[in-house]
């Protein structure tokens, strides 16, 4: 990000989000009927609150959670495959599938046991069916279909990215419409969230995702061999080492500087970094799996360029939304979610943009940014409340990797 760009947006004033005003109740015939209706609803809710079991197997984490309509996490469980995939240098779909099959029953049972809710008490079961790794998605859907048949429950198919986008509403009472930036190992997109299943896509990655780039650079630098990074994912290792590095030691050209839209691109950046690493390895006569002396500086430069690119495209999207009146004139919010949203440097860089444009920046806690069953269950609750996307006969339902 250019110094002039940073300077200009830093000069702008912060603008906090005010109190959210809830919509007024709908009218029901007359006030007397309305009173009876409210009393009946209150009684019904008190006796039988809506509760959803969420199941997530879109990639390499097996997650399950039980959530009620107030957003309380009654029970949750998560099995991470990170340790296995770190040893193989990346996610191998058949391996991920096998690990999902081995762990899904235990994970779901743990979530149910913690919640003290029996499957017969559930209002519905929500499961990720798209997008993701085909073999992984298949495990979650197959297991869910067995539960649905056994307990005769409604099914709520979940779009993984929509779930990421709406998780924040479990914590913050943010109203539609709002802007959402999703950054992860498999996706990078920015959209206007107009409703539970109503999104206007403004831009997306044309090639690779930011999390994927960080992981690939980490592998190319052999960071799994670094004594400080042996248990970290690629993105975590880059963030950790970047704190000790000088990003100015290496110049990396900002992606898509001549493209005036809201799309993202990271493949060219990866090529630049690969050339730098190859050159430095020759200079230092580095053998395979050895660590470059300048590894911290390379990590800092890569992280900064990724953050800068994301911030610039987000800035353009915000200006476009303001020009077209797509967001509220006051109390407008940007929600940032997905695994890469856990990166604090990237969050701080995006914060500069939201401060400059009078937007509130909202992020779920890091635990809910990565893949988990909580976000799937909450998306199911949101759909259940609106009465949309609920299948009472899931026959013929299938997963969609893309």
SVG drawing of the C-alpha trace seen along z (x, -y; Angstrom):
<svg xmlns="http://www.w3.org/2000/svg" viewBox="-59 -14 86 58">
<polyline fill="none" stroke="black" stroke-width="0.4" points="0.0,0.0 1.5,-3.4 2.5,-5.8 0.2,-8.5 -2.8,-6.1 -2.0,-5.2 -1.5,-8.8 -4.7,-9.9 -6.9,-7.3 -5.2,-7.7 -6.2,-11.4 -9.8,-10.4 -11.9,-10.3 -13.2,-7.2 -16.9,-6.7 -18.5,-4.2 -21.6,-2.2 -24.7,-3.5 -27.4,-1.5 -29.3,0.8 -33.0,0.1 -35.1,3.2 -38.0,3.3 -41.4,2.8 -43.7,5.8 -46.1,6.7 -49.8,6.0 -52.1,9.0 -55.8,8.2 -56.1,6.0 -54.4,5.3 -56.3,8.0 -55.2,10.6 -51.7,9.3 -51.5,9.7 -52.8,13.2 -50.3,14.0 -47.4,12.6 -48.4,14.5 -48.7,17.7 -45.3,17.2 -43.7,16.4 -45.1,19.5 -44.1,21.7 -40.6,20.3 -40.2,20.8 -41.3,24.4 -39.7,25.4 -36.9,23.1 -35.6,23.8 -32.3,25.8 -30.1,26.7 -27.3,29.2 -24.6,28.0 -22.2,30.2 -19.1,29.0 -16.8,31.1 -16.0,28.9 -12.2,29.2 -9.9,30.6 -11.8,29.9 -14.6,32.0 -16.9,29.7 -20.3,30.0 -22.2,27.7 -25.7,27.4 -27.0,23.8 -30.3,22.3 -32.2,19.4 -30.7,17.0 -27.2,17.8 -26.2,19.8 -23.6,22.5 -25.1,25.4 -22.4,27.9 -19.6,28.0 -16.7,30.3 -14.0,29.9 -11.4,32.3 -8.6,30.6 -6.5,32.5 -3.8,29.8 -1.1,32.0 -1.5,34.7 -1.5,32.4 1.5,30.4 3.6,33.6 2.4,34.2 3.0,30.6 -0.7,29.9 -4.2,31.3 -4.6,34.7 -8.3,35.1 -8.5,38.9 -6.6,38.5 -9.0,35.8 -12.0,38.0 -10.6,40.9 -10.1,38.7 -13.6,37.2 -15.1,40.7 -13.1,41.8 -14.1,38.8 -17.5,37.5 -19.6,39.8 -17.5,39.0 -17.5,35.2 -21.2,35.0 -21.9,37.2 -19.6,35.0 -21.5,31.8 -24.8,33.5 -23.6,34.8 -22.2,31.4 -25.5,29.8 -27.6,32.4 -29.9,32.3 -31.1,35.6 -31.4,35.7 -35.2,36.1 -35.3,32.6 -33.6,30.9 -35.6,28.5 -33.4,29.3 -30.0,30.4 -27.8,28.1 -24.8,29.3 -22.4,27.8 -23.0,29.0 -21.0,26.4 -18.4,25.3 -15.4,27.4 -13.5,30.7 -15.9,33.2 -14.6,36.1 -14.9,34.2 -18.4,32.7 -19.6,36.2 -18.8,37.6 -20.8,34.9 -23.8,35.2 -23.8,39.0 -23.7,38.9 -26.4,36.2 -28.8,38.2 -28.6,41.1 -29.4,38.9 -32.3,37.3 -33.8,40.7 -33.3,42.0 -34.9,39.0 -37.2,37.7 -35.8,34.1 -35.9,31.3 -32.6,30.6 -31.1,27.2 -28.3,27.3 -25.7,24.7 -23.4,22.7 -20.1,22.6 -19.3,19.0 -22.7,17.7 -22.2,19.2 -18.9,17.4 -20.5,14.2 -23.3,14.4 -21.5,15.8 -20.9,12.2 -24.7,11.8 -24.5,14.3 -22.4,11.9 -23.2,8.4 -26.7,7.2 -25.6,6.0 -28.5,5.2 -28.7,5.9 -27.4,4.6 -23.7,4.8 -20.4,5.3 -18.7,8.6 -15.1,9.6 -14.3,13.3 -10.7,14.3 -9.5,17.9 -7.4,20.7 -9.8,21.5 -11.7,18.2 -11.4,14.4 -14.5,12.4 -16.3,9.2 -20.0,8.8 -23.0,6.9 -25.1,9.0 -28.7,7.9 -30.3,10.8 -29.9,14.4 -29.5,15.8 -29.2,12.6 -25.7,11.5 -24.5,9.1 -21.0,10.2 -18.7,7.3 -15.4,9.1 -13.6,12.4 -10.2,13.9 -9.4,14.7 -6.9,17.4 -5.6,18.4 -6.8,17.5 -4.7,15.5 -4.5,18.3 -3.4,20.7 -0.6,18.2 0.6,17.9 0.7,21.7 2.6,22.2 5.2,19.6 5.6,21.2 6.2,24.5 8.6,23.1 10.6,21.5 10.5,24.9 9.0,23.2 7.9,26.5 11.7,27.0 11.9,23.7 12.3,24.3 9.6,21.6 7.1,22.9 7.0,26.7 3.4,26.8 2.0,23.9 0.1,23.8 1.7,21.9 -0.3,18.8 0.4,18.8 4.2,19.2 4.3,16.3 2.5,14.1 4.7,15.1 8.0,14.6 6.8,11.4 6.7,9.7 10.5,10.0 11.1,9.0 11.5,5.8 9.1,5.8 11.1,3.1 14.0,5.4 12.2,6.9 10.1,5.1 7.0,6.9 4.8,5.4 1.2,5.0 -1.2,7.2 -3.7,5.8 -2.6,2.2 -4.0,1.4 -7.3,3.2 -10.0,0.8 -12.4,3.3 -12.9,5.2 -11.4,8.5 -8.4,10.1 -5.3,11.9 -2.5,13.6 -0.9,16.0 1.4,13.3 2.6,12.4 3.5,16.1 5.6,16.1 7.5,13.0 8.2,14.5 9.4,17.8 11.9,15.9 13.2,14.1 13.6,17.3 15.3,19.1 17.8,16.2 18.5,16.0 19.0,19.8 21.7,19.6 23.4,16.7 23.4,18.5 24.1,21.9 21.0,23.3 20.2,27.0 16.7,28.5 14.9,27.9 17.4,25.4 16.2,21.9 17.3,18.7 18.8,16.0 16.3,13.5 13.2,15.6 11.7,13.1 12.0,10.3 10.5,12.3 7.6,13.3 7.0,9.6 7.1,8.5 4.6,11.2 2.2,10.6 2.3,6.8 1.6,7.2 -1.3,9.6 -2.8,7.2 -2.2,4.2 -3.9,5.8 -6.9,6.9 -7.2,3.4 -7.0,1.6 -9.7,3.7 -11.9,3.4 -11.5,-0.4 -12.7,-0.4 -15.7,1.7 -16.6,-0.6 -16.4,-3.7 -18.5,-1.9 -21.2,-1.0 -21.3,-4.6 -21.6,-5.9 -24.5,-3.4 -26.2,-3.7 -25.9,0.0 -25.2,-0.5 -26.8,-2.7 -25.6,-6.3 -25.0,-5.8 -23.9,-2.8 -22.5,-1.0 -20.4,2.0 -17.8,4.2 -17.7,7.8 -14.4,9.7 -14.4,13.4 -12.8,16.6 -9.5,18.3 -7.2,15.5 -9.3,13.0 -7.5,14.4 -4.3,12.6 -4.0,9.5 -1.8,7.6 -4.4,8.0 -7.1,6.9 -5.2,3.8 -4.6,2.9 -8.3,3.3 -9.1,1.2 -7.2,-1.7 -9.6,-1.6 -12.8,-1.4 -11.6,-4.2 -11.0,-6.3 -14.4,-5.6 -16.5,-5.9 -17.3,-2.2 -17.4,0.1 -15.1,3.1 -16.7,6.3 -14.9,9.6 -15.9,12.8 -13.4,14.0 -10.5,16.0 -12.0,19.3 -15.1,18.6 -13.2,17.3 -11.8,20.8 -14.1,23.6 -16.3,24.9 -19.7,26.3 -21.0,23.2 -21.2,21.1 -23.1,23.9 -25.6,24.3 -26.1,20.5 -26.8,20.2 -29.3,23.0 -30.9,21.0 -31.1,17.9 -32.8,19.8 -35.1,21.5 -36.2,18.1 -36.9,16.8 -38.5,20.1 -36.2,20.4 -34.1,23.3 -35.7,25.9 -36.1,29.4 -38.5,31.9 -37.6,34.4 -33.9,34.3 -34.1,37.0 -31.9,36.2 -29.8,33.6 -26.2,33.6 -23.0,31.7 -21.5,29.1 -17.7,28.7 -17.8,25.4"/>
</svg>
